[in-house]
Amino acid sequence: MKDEELINLIKIDVEGAELLVLKGMYKTIDKVEFLLVECHLDEDWDTIRNILLNDFKLSCENYLENTEITMDSKRPYQCFCKKIK
């Protein structure tokens, strides 16, 4: 993906390895418009949420409940994120 100028959507469905994938996306995330993450592990959620909201500076929502994800939100099953414009 390093040669791509723009990536419309990345779906992360890796059955518990979400944190590893997100940690490997720091060089790619600026090219991504939308990110859908299936979150499987409660113990990784605080770090995942911090990466999405603070490090990547994305606006995220709990896809199934259509509610905004904040630093106080519990782990959703699917987290849909987009760039903040």
C-alpha positions, 0 to 999 in steps of 0.5 A: 500500500505504500505506493497508493496515494489514497485508500478509501477503506480498510477493514480490519477483521483479524480475530484478536490481532487488531492492536498489532495491525493498528500499530503497523499502520502509523505510516499508512493511516494518513492515506486512509479515508475510512477504517472499520475495525472489528474489536475482539479483546476487551483487554486491548480496547483502551490502547486501540481506542487511544490509537484511533482517537488520539494517535490517528486523530479519527472520528469513530462510532460504534457501528452497530449502535450508531453512537460516537466513540469517546475516551470513555466508551466501552468496547464496540464489536465494530468501530467505524472511523473516518478522518476528521476534516 
